[in-house]
Amino acid sequence: MFKLSHSSMSTYRECPMKWKIKYVDKVPEKPKKHFSLGSSVHSALEKMYRVDACPHVDLVLAELDAEWISAGYRDAKEEAKYKAEAVRMLRAFHAAEPPHWRRPLAVEAEFSFRVNHVEVRGFIDRVDLEPDGTLTVVDYKTGRELEPGRAEEDDQLTMYQLACGALFPDIPVGLLAFCHVPTASWQRCGPRPPERLRALEAEVVATHAAIVRGEFRERPSAQSCQWCDYKALCPAWRP
């Protein structure tokens, strides 16, 4: 029995054929620099919040160096440029945090819960327990920009709210938040209403059922296909 995640559901929503090639045929995607950068920065932030007091920035940067992922860069010059940007963003983020720093309730919180018969899994970057007894769910973003209003619309945070219901059933979610690390800025919003949660649960069940039925029709898109690693394997692009 396979499990779903926010990432795998997003892939299926984008293109069922891409889901098949990635998860059934198990063809790996090419390493990408933005994924490598994001994973490296996430590791440093995990170190920053797994201790009882805010560590010195040098310790955070040492973790970045120890966990740095080199895959996906064009050459050493490009990698050095991105690493310098990672150092810059972590220094700025660290400088903004200490007055507000407190140890989270959970860091890289692994979850696994069921929607009907479908198992859903994943990790939440950070879960804060607020003074009022509610949770703030935090997801770090390291891309160039964070679109206005994304926190209110993104199903990733909806999934994490569902996960918190399984991980911390006695503690209500008060806020959902994206933290844009490059600018040390935040998007926060209230929890999803019950109908949003039910809609995502229905999508989980429907996606699982479609996969079980073998519904893997390609979904060509000029924007998505342009960057897809599987274009050469896709029936939509075969001569």
MILOKE-242735 format. One record per residue (C-alpha): residue number from 1; residue in three letters; y, x, z. Coordinates in steps of 0.5 Angstrom, whole numbers. Layout:
@seq = NUM; type = ALA; Y = Y; X = X; Z = Z
...
This chain:
@seq = 1; type = MET; Y = 0; X = 0; Z = 0
@seq = 2; type = PHE; Y = 7; X = 3; Z = -2
@seq = 3; type = LYS; Y = 13; X = 3; Z = 2
@seq = 4; type = LEU; Y = 20; X = 1; Z = 0
@seq = 5; type = SER; Y = 27; X = 5; Z = 1
@seq = 6; type = HIS; Y = 34; X = 4; Z = 0
@seq = 7; type = SER; Y = 33; X = 9; Z = -5
@seq = 8; type = SER; Y = 27; X = 7; Z = -9
@seq = 9; type = MET; Y = 30; X = 0; Z = -9
@seq = 10; type = SER; Y = 36; X = 2; Z = -12
@seq = 11; type = THR; Y = 32; X = 6; Z = -17
@seq = 12; type = TYR; Y = 28; X = 0; Z = -19
@seq = 13; type = ARG; Y = 34; X = -4; Z = -19
@seq = 14; type = GLU; Y = 37; X = 1; Z = -24
@seq = 15; type = CYS; Y = 31; X = 1; Z = -29
@seq = 16; type = PRO; Y = 24; X = -1; Z = -27
@seq = 17; type = MET; Y = 21; X = 4; Z = -32
@seq = 18; type = LYS; Y = 25; X = 10; Z = -29
@seq = 19; type = TRP; Y = 22; X = 7; Z = -22
@seq = 20; type = LYS; Y = 15; X = 8; Z = -25
@seq = 21; type = ILE; Y = 16; X = 15; Z = -28
@seq = 22; type = LYS; Y = 18; X = 17; Z = -21
@seq = 23; type = TYR; Y = 14; X = 14; Z = -16
@seq = 24; type = VAL; Y = 7; X = 12; Z = -20
@seq = 25; type = ASP; Y = 7; X = 18; Z = -25
@seq = 26; type = LYS; Y = 10; X = 22; Z = -20
@seq = 27; type = VAL; Y = 14; X = 26; Z = -25
@seq = 28; type = PRO; Y = 20; X = 30; Z = -21
@seq = 29; type = GLU; Y = 27; X = 29; Z = -22
@seq = 30; type = LYS; Y = 31; X = 36; Z = -24
@seq = 31; type = PRO; Y = 34; X = 39; Z = -18
@seq = 32; type = LYS; Y = 42; X = 37; Z = -18
@seq = 33; type = LYS; Y = 47; X = 41; Z = -15
@seq = 34; type = HIS; Y = 51; X = 35; Z = -11
@seq = 35; type = PHE; Y = 44; X = 33; Z = -8
@seq = 36; type = SER; Y = 43; X = 40; Z = -6
@seq = 37; type = LEU; Y = 50; X = 40; Z = -3
@seq = 38; type = GLY; Y = 49; X = 34; Z = 1
@seq = 39; type = SER; Y = 43; X = 35; Z = 4
@seq = 40; type = SER; Y = 46; X = 42; Z = 6
@seq = 41; type = VAL; Y = 52; X = 39; Z = 9
@seq = 42; type = HIS; Y = 48; X = 33; Z = 13
@seq = 43; type = SER; Y = 43; X = 39; Z = 16
@seq = 44; type = ALA; Y = 50; X = 42; Z = 19
@seq = 45; type = LEU; Y = 52; X = 35; Z = 21
@seq = 46; type = GLU; Y = 45; X = 34; Z = 24
@seq = 47; type = LYS; Y = 46; X = 41; Z = 28
@seq = 48; type = MET; Y = 53; X = 39; Z = 31
@seq = 49; type = TYR; Y = 51; X = 32; Z = 34
@seq = 50; type = ARG; Y = 44; X = 34; Z = 37
@seq = 51; type = VAL; Y = 47; X = 38; Z = 43
@seq = 52; type = ASP; Y = 50; X = 35; Z = 49
@seq = 53; type = ALA; Y = 57; X = 38; Z = 47
@seq = 54; type = CYS; Y = 61; X = 39; Z = 41
@seq = 55; type = PRO; Y = 59; X = 46; Z = 38
@seq = 56; type = HIS; Y = 63; X = 51; Z = 36
@seq = 57; type = VAL; Y = 65; X = 51; Z = 29
@seq = 58; type = ASP; Y = 61; X = 58; Z = 27
@seq = 59; type = LEU; Y = 55; X = 55; Z = 30
@seq = 60; type = VAL; Y = 56; X = 49; Z = 25
@seq = 61; type = LEU; Y = 57; X = 54; Z = 19
@seq = 62; type = ALA; Y = 51; X = 58; Z = 21
@seq = 63; type = GLU; Y = 47; X = 52; Z = 21
@seq = 64; type = LEU; Y = 50; X = 51; Z = 14
@seq = 65; type = ASP; Y = 48; X = 58; Z = 12
@seq = 66; type = ALA; Y = 41; X = 57; Z = 15
@seq = 67; type = GLU; Y = 39; X = 51; Z = 11
@seq = 68; type = TRP; Y = 43; X = 52; Z = 5
@seq = 69; type = ILE; Y = 39; X = 49; Z = -1
@seq = 70; type = SER; Y = 40; X = 53; Z = -8
@seq = 71; type = ALA; Y = 37; X = 49; Z = -13
@seq = 72; type = GLY; Y = 41; X = 45; Z = -18
@seq = 73; type = TYR; Y = 47; X = 50; Z = -19
@seq = 74; type = ARG; Y = 48; X = 53; Z = -26
@seq = 75; type = ASP; Y = 49; X = 60; Z = -23
@seq = 76; type = ALA; Y = 51; X = 64; Z = -17
@seq = 77; type = LYS; Y = 58; X = 63; Z = -19
@seq = 78; type = GLU; Y = 58; X = 56; Z = -19
@seq = 79; type = GLU; Y = 53; X = 56; Z = -12
@seq = 80; type = ALA; Y = 59; X = 60; Z = -9
@seq = 81; type = LYS; Y = 64; X = 55; Z = -11
@seq = 82; type = TYR; Y = 60; X = 49; Z = -8
@seq = 83; type = LYS; Y = 58; X = 53; Z = -2
@seq = 84; type = ALA; Y = 66; X = 55; Z = -1
@seq = 85; type = GLU; Y = 67; X = 47; Z = -1
@seq = 86; type = ALA; Y = 62; X = 46; Z = 4
@seq = 87; type = VAL; Y = 65; X = 51; Z = 9
@seq = 88; type = ARG; Y = 72; X = 48; Z = 8
@seq = 89; type = MET; Y = 70; X = 41; Z = 9
@seq = 90; type = LEU; Y = 66; X = 42; Z = 15
@seq = 91; type = ARG; Y = 71; X = 46; Z = 18
@seq = 92; type = ALA; Y = 76; X = 40; Z = 17
@seq = 93; type = PHE; Y = 71; X = 35; Z = 19
@seq = 94; type = HIS; Y = 70; X = 39; Z = 26
@seq = 95; type = ALA; Y = 77; X = 40; Z = 27
@seq = 96; type = ALA; Y = 78; X = 32; Z = 27
@seq = 97; type = GLU; Y = 72; X = 31; Z = 31
@seq = 98; type = PRO; Y = 72; X = 34; Z = 38
@seq = 99; type = PRO; Y = 77; X = 29; Z = 41
@seq = 100; type = HIS; Y = 73; X = 23; Z = 39
@seq = 101; type = TRP; Y = 66; X = 27; Z = 40
@seq = 102; type = ARG; Y = 60; X = 24; Z = 44
@seq = 103; type = ARG; Y = 53; X = 25; Z = 43
@seq = 104; type = PRO; Y = 50; X = 20; Z = 39
@seq = 105; type = LEU; Y = 44; X = 15; Z = 41
@seq = 106; type = ALA; Y = 41; X = 18; Z = 35
@seq = 107; type = VAL; Y = 41; X = 23; Z = 29
@seq = 108; type = GLU; Y = 37; X = 22; Z = 23
@seq = 109; type = ALA; Y = 34; X = 16; Z = 26
@seq = 110; type = GLU; Y = 27; X = 15; Z = 22
@seq = 111; type = PHE; Y = 25; X = 8; Z = 21
@seq = 112; type = SER; Y = 20; X = 4; Z = 19
@seq = 113; type = PHE; Y = 20; X = -4; Z = 19
@seq = 114; type = ARG; Y = 16; X = -10; Z = 15
@seq = 115; type = VAL; Y = 19; X = -15; Z = 11
@seq = 116; type = ASN; Y = 14; X = -20; Z = 11
@seq = 117; type = HIS; Y = 8; X = -16; Z = 9
@seq = 118; type = VAL; Y = 13; X = -10; Z = 6
@seq = 119; type = GLU; Y = 14; X = -4; Z = 9
@seq = 120; type = VAL; Y = 21; X = -1; Z = 9
@seq = 121; type = ARG; Y = 22; X = 6; Z = 11
@seq = 122; type = GLY; Y = 28; X = 11; Z = 11
@seq = 123; type = PHE; Y = 33; X = 15; Z = 16
@seq = 124; type = ILE; Y = 40; X = 13; Z = 18
@seq = 125; type = ASP; Y = 44; X = 19; Z = 19
@seq = 126; type = ARG; Y = 47; X = 17; Z = 26
@seq = 127; type = VAL; Y = 48; X = 11; Z = 31
@seq = 128; type = ASP; Y = 53; X = 11; Z = 36
@seq = 129; type = LEU; Y = 53; X = 7; Z = 42
@seq = 130; type = GLU; Y = 60; X = 5; Z = 43
@seq = 131; type = PRO; Y = 63; X = 4; Z = 50
@seq = 132; type = ASP; Y = 62; X = -4; Z = 49
@seq = 133; type = GLY; Y = 55; X = -3; Z = 49
@seq = 134; type = THR; Y = 55; X = -4; Z = 41
@seq = 135; type = LEU; Y = 52; X = 0; Z = 36
@seq = 136; type = THR; Y = 56; X = 4; Z = 30
@seq = 137; type = VAL; Y = 52; X = 6; Z = 24
@seq = 138; type = VAL; Y = 54; X = 12; Z = 21
@seq = 139; type = ASP; Y = 52; X = 14; Z = 14
@seq = 140; type = TYR; Y = 55; X = 21; Z = 11
@seq = 141; type = LYS; Y = 58; X = 21; Z = 4
@seq = 142; type = THR; Y = 59; X = 28; Z = 1
@seq = 143; type = GLY; Y = 61; X = 26; Z = -6
@seq = 144; type = ARG; Y = 68; X = 27; Z = -9
@seq = 145; type = GLU; Y = 71; X = 20; Z = -7
@seq = 146; type = LEU; Y = 69; X = 14; Z = -4
@seq = 147; type = GLU; Y = 71; X = 8; Z = -7
@seq = 148; type = PRO; Y = 75; X = 3; Z = -3
@seq = 149; type = GLY; Y = 71; X = -3; Z = 0
@seq = 150; type = ARG; Y = 65; X = 0; Z = -1
@seq = 151; type = ALA; Y = 63; X = 0; Z = 6
@seq = 152; type = GLU; Y = 63; X = -8; Z = 6
@seq = 153; type = GLU; Y = 59; X = -8; Z = -1
@seq = 154; type = ASP; Y = 54; X = -3; Z = 0
@seq = 155; type = ASP; Y = 47; X = -5; Z = 1
@seq = 156; type = GLN; Y = 45; X = 1; Z = 4
@seq = 157; type = LEU; Y = 49; X = -1; Z = 10
@seq = 158; type = THR; Y = 46; X = -7; Z = 10
@seq = 159; type = MET; Y = 39; X = -4; Z = 10
@seq = 160; type = TYR; Y = 41; X = 0; Z = 16
@seq = 161; type = GLN; Y = 43; X = -6; Z = 20
@seq = 162; type = LEU; Y = 36; X = -9; Z = 19
@seq = 163; type = ALA; Y = 33; X = -2; Z = 21
@seq = 164; type = CYS; Y = 37; X = -2; Z = 27
@seq = 165; type = GLY; Y = 34; X = -9; Z = 29
@seq = 166; type = ALA; Y = 28; X = -6; Z = 29
@seq = 167; type = LEU; Y = 30; X = 1; Z = 32
@seq = 168; type = PHE; Y = 34; X = -2; Z = 38
@seq = 169; type = PRO; Y = 33; X = -10; Z = 38
@seq = 170; type = ASP; Y = 37; X = -11; Z = 45
@seq = 171; type = ILE; Y = 43; X = -7; Z = 42
@seq = 172; type = PRO; Y = 47; X = -11; Z = 37
@seq = 173; type = VAL; Y = 51; X = -8; Z = 31
@seq = 174; type = GLY; Y = 58; X = -8; Z = 32
@seq = 175; type = LEU; Y = 60; X = -3; Z = 26
@seq = 176; type = LEU; Y = 58; X = -1; Z = 20
@seq = 177; type = ALA; Y = 61; X = 6; Z = 17
@seq = 178; type = PHE; Y = 61; X = 11; Z = 11
@seq = 179; type = CYS; Y = 64; X = 17; Z = 13
@seq = 180; type = HIS; Y = 67; X = 21; Z = 7
@seq = 181; type = VAL; Y = 66; X = 28; Z = 10
@seq = 182; type = PRO; Y = 70; X = 32; Z = 4
@seq = 183; type = THR; Y = 76; X = 28; Z = 7
@seq = 184; type = ALA; Y = 74; X = 27; Z = 14
@seq = 185; type = SER; Y = 76; X = 20; Z = 13
@seq = 186; type = TRP; Y = 72; X = 13; Z = 15
@seq = 187; type = GLN; Y = 71; X = 6; Z = 12
@seq = 188; type = ARG; Y = 69; X = 1; Z = 17
@seq = 189; type = CYS; Y = 67; X = -6; Z = 17
@seq = 190; type = GLY; Y = 63; X = -11; Z = 22
@seq = 191; type = PRO; Y = 56; X = -13; Z = 21
@seq = 192; type = ARG; Y = 53; X = -17; Z = 16
@seq = 193; type = PRO; Y = 52; X = -24; Z = 17
@seq = 194; type = PRO; Y = 45; X = -27; Z = 17
@seq = 195; type = GLU; Y = 46; X = -29; Z = 10
@seq = 196; type = ARG; Y = 47; X = -22; Z = 7
@seq = 197; type = LEU; Y = 41; X = -20; Z = 11
@seq = 198; type = ARG; Y = 36; X = -25; Z = 9
@seq = 199; type = ALA; Y = 39; X = -24; Z = 2
@seq = 200; type = LEU; Y = 37; X = -17; Z = 2
@seq = 201; type = GLU; Y = 30; X = -19; Z = 5
@seq = 202; type = ALA; Y = 29; X = -23; Z = 0
@seq = 203; type = GLU; Y = 30; X = -17; Z = -5
@seq = 204; type = VAL; Y = 25; X = -13; Z = -2
@seq = 205; type = VAL; Y = 20; X = -18; Z = -2
@seq = 206; type = ALA; Y = 21; X = -20; Z = -10
@seq = 207; type = THR; Y = 22; X = -12; Z = -12
@seq = 208; type = HIS; Y = 15; X = -11; Z = -8
@seq = 209; type = ALA; Y = 12; X = -17; Z = -12
@seq = 210; type = ALA; Y = 15; X = -15; Z = -19
@seq = 211; type = ILE; Y = 12; X = -8; Z = -18
@seq = 212; type = VAL; Y = 5; X = -10; Z = -16
@seq = 213; type = ARG; Y = 5; X = -14; Z = -22
@seq = 214; type = GLY; Y = 7; X = -8; Z = -26
@seq = 215; type = GLU; Y = 14; X = -10; Z = -29
@seq = 216; type = PHE; Y = 16; X = -4; Z = -31
@seq = 217; type = ARG; Y = 21; X = -6; Z = -37
@seq = 218; type = GLU; Y = 26; X = -1; Z = -39
@seq = 219; type = ARG; Y = 33; X = -2; Z = -38
@seq = 220; type = PRO; Y = 37; X = 2; Z = -43
@seq = 221; type = SER; Y = 44; X = 3; Z = -41
@seq = 222; type = ALA; Y = 49; X = 8; Z = -44
@seq = 223; type = GLN; Y = 52; X = 10; Z = -37
@seq = 224; type = SER; Y = 45; X = 11; Z = -34
@seq = 225; type = CYS; Y = 41; X = 14; Z = -39
@seq = 226; type = GLN; Y = 46; X = 19; Z = -41
@seq = 227; type = TRP; Y = 44; X = 23; Z = -34
@seq = 228; type = CYS; Y = 37; X = 20; Z = -34
@seq = 229; type = ASP; Y = 32; X = 26; Z = -33
@seq = 230; type = TYR; Y = 26; X = 21; Z = -36
@seq = 231; type = LYS; Y = 30; X = 20; Z = -42
@seq = 232; type = ALA; Y = 25; X = 24; Z = -46
@seq = 233; type = LEU; Y = 19; X = 20; Z = -43
@seq = 234; type = CYS; Y = 22; X = 13; Z = -44
@seq = 235; type = PRO; Y = 19; X = 8; Z = -49
@seq = 236; type = ALA; Y = 27; X = 6; Z = -50
@seq = 237; type = TRP; Y = 28; X = 13; Z = -53
@seq = 238; type = ARG; Y = 22; X = 14; Z = -57
@seq = 239; type = PRO; Y = 23; X = 15; Z = -65
